[in-house]
Amino acid sequence: MTVQSAAEIYQANLNAGSRMFFAGDLDRIGCLFAVPCAVHLQDSSQRIERLEDLLVMLREQPDSLRRLGTTEYHRICIKAEFTDPTGQRIRGQHRTYLLRGGSYLMERSPCEQLIELQGDDWKALDLNCQMRNSDLTMVGPQLMEHLRRREAQPDKGES
């Protein structure tokens, strides 16, 4: 058995997520995220408490990519390291590349992500991107409306 470095694990996680996301395979992409998790951008942040909320958020994002005319979506690891002695958490940095026909659509944005081994899967706990939500929608109006409606409903478990 080959031992993988933190960077290899981190890049494999990025590759799997990028393929699923860009292909629109959002039903499977949930296996790559822990819930709760957090998404931080320069002009917006959101804590995602449930998988359903995450999927609403992810379904909105391809619209933003299509609006830009994106033909390729890549995330490349810059560095990654294990953050605990058991090797169960990795903090990494990567750049996101959006391309159309070989040309960059926007400035390559640096991001940082914390992933954790849960069972057999590495899952994202926290994502911090140095991009503006207004340039590439990650926390969009459909998610915000979904969260408002959910918060307005009384908890069915309460009496």
C-alpha positions as CSV (number, residue, x, y, z in Angstrom):
1,M,0.0,0.0,0.0
2,T,1.4,3.4,-1.0
3,V,1.1,6.2,1.5
4,Q,-0.2,9.4,0.0
5,S,1.0,12.8,0.9
6,A,-1.3,15.5,2.1
7,A,-1.0,17.2,-1.3
8,E,-1.9,14.1,-3.2
9,I,-5.0,13.5,-1.1
10,Y,-6.0,17.1,-1.3
11,Q,-5.6,17.2,-5.1
12,A,-7.6,14.0,-5.5
13,N,-10.4,15.5,-3.4
14,L,-10.3,18.7,-5.6
15,N,-10.3,16.6,-8.8
16,A,-13.3,14.5,-7.7
17,G,-15.3,17.5,-6.6
18,S,-14.4,19.5,-9.8
19,R,-15.5,16.7,-12.1
20,M,-18.8,16.1,-10.3
21,F,-19.6,19.8,-10.0
22,F,-18.8,20.7,-13.6
23,A,-20.6,17.6,-14.9
24,G,-23.6,18.6,-12.8
25,D,-23.4,15.4,-10.8
26,L,-24.7,17.1,-7.7
27,D,-26.4,14.1,-6.2
28,R,-23.0,12.4,-5.6
29,I,-21.0,15.5,-4.7
30,G,-22.6,15.6,-1.3
31,C,-20.3,12.8,-0.3
32,L,-17.4,15.2,-0.5
33,F,-18.8,17.7,2.1
34,A,-19.2,17.4,5.8
35,V,-22.3,19.1,7.2
36,P,-22.2,21.5,8.9
37,C,-19.6,23.3,6.8
38,A,-18.8,26.9,5.9
39,V,-18.2,28.9,2.7
40,H,-16.4,32.2,3.0
41,L,-16.0,34.7,0.1
42,Q,-14.7,38.2,0.1
43,D,-18.3,39.6,0.2
44,S,-20.3,36.8,1.6
45,S,-20.3,33.9,4.0
46,Q,-22.7,31.1,4.7
47,R,-22.7,28.2,7.2
48,I,-24.4,25.2,5.7
49,E,-26.2,23.1,8.4
50,R,-27.8,20.4,6.3
51,L,-27.0,18.4,3.1
52,E,-30.2,19.7,1.5
53,D,-29.0,23.3,2.0
54,L,-25.6,22.4,0.4
55,L,-27.3,20.9,-2.6
56,V,-29.5,24.0,-3.1
57,M,-26.3,26.1,-3.1
58,L,-24.4,23.8,-5.5
59,R,-27.4,23.7,-8.0
60,E,-27.2,27.5,-8.3
61,Q,-23.5,27.7,-9.1
62,P,-23.5,26.1,-12.6
63,D,-25.8,29.0,-13.8
64,S,-23.0,31.4,-12.9
65,L,-20.4,29.3,-14.8
66,R,-22.7,29.1,-17.9
67,R,-23.3,32.8,-17.8
68,L,-19.6,33.4,-18.1
69,G,-19.3,30.8,-20.9
70,T,-17.0,28.5,-18.9
71,T,-15.7,25.5,-20.9
72,E,-13.2,24.3,-18.3
73,Y,-13.1,24.3,-14.5
74,H,-9.9,23.3,-12.6
75,R,-8.7,23.5,-9.1
76,I,-5.0,23.0,-8.6
77,C,-3.3,22.3,-5.2
78,I,-0.6,24.8,-4.3
79,K,0.2,23.3,-0.9
80,A,-1.4,21.0,1.7
81,E,-0.4,19.6,5.1
82,F,-1.8,17.3,7.7
83,T,-3.0,19.5,10.7
84,D,-3.3,16.8,13.3
85,P,-1.0,13.9,14.4
86,T,-3.5,11.2,13.4
87,G,-3.5,12.3,9.7
88,Q,-7.3,12.8,9.7
89,R,-7.3,16.5,8.7
90,I,-5.6,18.4,5.9
91,R,-5.5,22.1,5.3
92,G,-4.7,23.0,1.8
93,Q,-4.5,25.9,-0.6
94,H,-5.5,25.8,-4.2
95,R,-6.2,28.0,-7.2
96,T,-9.4,27.9,-9.1
97,Y,-9.2,28.3,-12.9
98,L,-12.2,29.1,-15.1
99,L,-11.5,29.0,-18.8
100,R,-13.3,29.5,-22.0
101,G,-11.5,28.1,-25.1
102,G,-8.1,28.2,-23.4
103,S,-8.5,31.8,-22.1
104,Y,-8.9,32.8,-18.5
105,L,-12.4,34.1,-17.7
106,M,-11.4,35.8,-14.5
107,E,-8.4,36.2,-12.2
108,R,-7.2,32.9,-10.8
109,S,-8.6,32.9,-7.3
110,P,-6.7,31.5,-4.4
111,C,-8.7,29.3,-2.0
112,E,-8.1,27.5,1.2
113,Q,-10.0,24.4,2.3
114,L,-10.0,22.2,5.3
115,I,-10.8,18.5,4.7
116,E,-11.3,15.7,7.2
117,L,-11.3,12.0,6.8
118,Q,-14.7,10.7,7.9
119,G,-15.0,7.0,7.5
120,D,-13.5,6.2,4.1
121,D,-14.1,9.7,2.6
122,W,-12.3,13.0,2.7
123,K,-14.9,15.7,3.3
124,A,-14.7,19.5,3.1
125,L,-15.4,21.3,6.4
126,D,-14.5,24.8,5.5
127,L,-13.8,26.7,2.2
128,N,-12.4,30.2,2.0
129,C,-12.0,31.7,-1.4
130,Q,-10.5,35.1,-2.3
131,M,-13.2,35.9,-4.8
132,R,-16.3,38.0,-4.7
133,N,-19.7,36.3,-4.7
134,S,-20.8,39.0,-7.0
135,D,-18.3,37.8,-9.7
136,L,-19.1,34.1,-9.4
137,T,-22.2,33.2,-7.4
138,M,-21.6,30.6,-4.7
139,V,-24.1,31.8,-2.1
140,G,-27.0,32.8,-4.4
141,P,-30.5,34.0,-4.0
142,Q,-32.1,30.6,-4.2
143,L,-30.1,29.3,-1.3
144,M,-30.9,32.4,0.8
145,E,-34.6,32.0,0.0
146,H,-34.5,28.3,0.8
147,L,-32.8,29.0,4.2
148,R,-35.4,31.8,5.0
149,R,-38.3,29.5,4.3
150,R,-36.7,26.7,6.3
151,E,-36.1,29.0,9.3
152,A,-39.7,30.3,9.1
153,Q,-41.1,26.7,9.4
154,P,-41.5,25.5,13.0
155,D,-39.4,22.5,13.9
156,K,-41.6,19.4,13.6
157,G,-39.7,17.7,16.4
158,E,-40.8,20.3,18.9
159,S,-44.1,20.1,20.8
